[in-house]
Structure formats: structure tokens, C-alpha cells
Amino acid sequence: MLTEEQKEENRRWAKLAEANAQKMLKPGDRLRVTKCPGTKRWITFSHWDGCWLVSKSGIGDYHPVNVDFVNGLPVDFAGRGIHD
């Protein structure tokens, strides 16, 4: 169970990741994202739906905090320095 402080920190990372990703991503970018339950997959970015990334196939269940590669290059939109 996360403490309120941990939850707030996660929300802060998510908002930072969203702001940074919105500055950088363009339609057609190839993203590697982590999806529950930890599965990594490649998608082609299409557009935004609020804070969610929507893939070319129309799936909009990806958040930029879970993106670790863009066009084959490592990225950390939240600035946490975490990569596999």
C-alpha cells in the first residue's frame, strides 16, 4: 500500500511525463510502452486523448510515464533515469 506522499509523488511524475511527452511526440513516432501486467510492446503514436497516448490502431490506454523508447532511443519523460 502506498502512502499519501508516495501517491502524490507518482502523480507529480505522471504530470511531468505528460508535459514533456506532449512537447516531443509526433504522429508516427514508434514508442515502446509498458502495459499491465508489465508487458512491453511497441506502438505507433497517433494522437492524444487527454493525458493518454492513442496508438495508430486506436487503443488509447497508454500513459507517457510508461514510455521508455521513442523511435529506438531511450527516453524517460519524467526524468527519473529508469531504463532496462
C-alpha positions as CSV (number, residue, x, y, z in Angstrom):
1,M,0.0,0.0,0.0
2,L,1.3,3.4,-1.0
3,T,1.4,6.3,1.5
4,E,-0.2,9.6,0.5
5,E,3.2,11.1,0.0
6,Q,4.1,8.3,-2.5
7,K,0.8,8.7,-4.3
8,E,1.5,12.4,-4.6
9,E,5.0,11.8,-5.9
10,N,3.6,9.4,-8.5
11,R,1.1,12.0,-9.7
12,R,3.9,14.5,-9.9
13,W,6.0,12.2,-12.1
14,A,2.9,11.4,-14.3
15,K,2.2,15.1,-14.9
16,L,5.8,15.9,-15.7
17,A,6.0,12.9,-18.1
18,E,2.8,14.1,-19.8
19,A,4.1,17.7,-20.3
20,N,7.4,16.5,-21.6
21,A,5.9,14.0,-24.0
22,Q,3.4,16.5,-25.4
23,K,6.4,18.7,-26.4
24,M,8.2,15.9,-28.1
25,L,5.9,13.3,-29.7
26,K,4.7,13.5,-33.3
27,P,2.2,11.3,-35.1
28,G,4.0,8.2,-36.5
29,D,6.6,8.0,-33.7
30,R,7.3,4.4,-32.6
31,L,7.0,4.0,-28.8
32,R,7.9,1.2,-26.5
33,V,5.4,1.2,-23.6
34,T,4.8,-0.9,-20.6
35,K,1.3,-2.1,-20.2
36,C,-0.3,-4.1,-17.3
37,P,0.9,-6.5,-16.1
38,G,4.3,-5.3,-17.1
39,T,4.2,-6.3,-20.7
40,K,6.4,-4.2,-23.0
41,R,5.1,-3.6,-26.6
42,W,5.8,-1.3,-29.5
43,I,3.1,1.1,-30.7
44,T,2.9,3.8,-33.3
45,F,1.7,7.1,-31.8
46,S,-1.3,8.6,-33.4
47,H,-2.7,11.4,-31.2
48,W,-3.6,12.5,-27.6
49,D,-6.8,11.8,-25.8
50,G,-6.4,13.9,-22.7
51,C,-3.4,12.6,-20.9
52,W,-3.5,9.3,-22.8
53,L,-1.4,8.3,-25.8
54,V,-3.5,6.8,-28.6
55,S,-1.9,4.2,-30.9
56,K,-2.4,4.0,-34.7
57,S,-4.7,1.1,-34.1
58,G,-7.0,3.3,-31.9
59,I,-6.0,2.0,-28.5
60,G,-5.8,4.9,-26.0
61,D,-4.7,3.1,-22.9
62,Y,-1.1,4.2,-22.7
63,H,0.4,6.9,-20.4
64,P,3.7,8.7,-21.2
65,V,5.1,7.8,-17.8
66,N,5.3,4.2,-19.1
67,V,7.2,5.0,-22.4
68,D,10.9,4.0,-22.3
69,F,11.8,4.2,-26.0
70,V,10.9,6.6,-28.8
71,N,12.0,5.7,-32.3
72,G,14.5,3.2,-30.9
73,L,16.1,5.7,-28.5
74,P,15.8,5.5,-24.7
75,V,13.6,8.2,-23.1
76,D,12.4,9.0,-19.6
77,F,9.7,11.7,-19.9
78,A,9.5,12.0,-16.1
79,G,13.3,12.4,-15.7
80,R,13.7,9.6,-13.3
81,G,16.6,7.9,-15.2
82,I,15.0,4.5,-15.1
83,H,15.7,2.1,-18.1
84,D,16.0,-1.6,-18.5
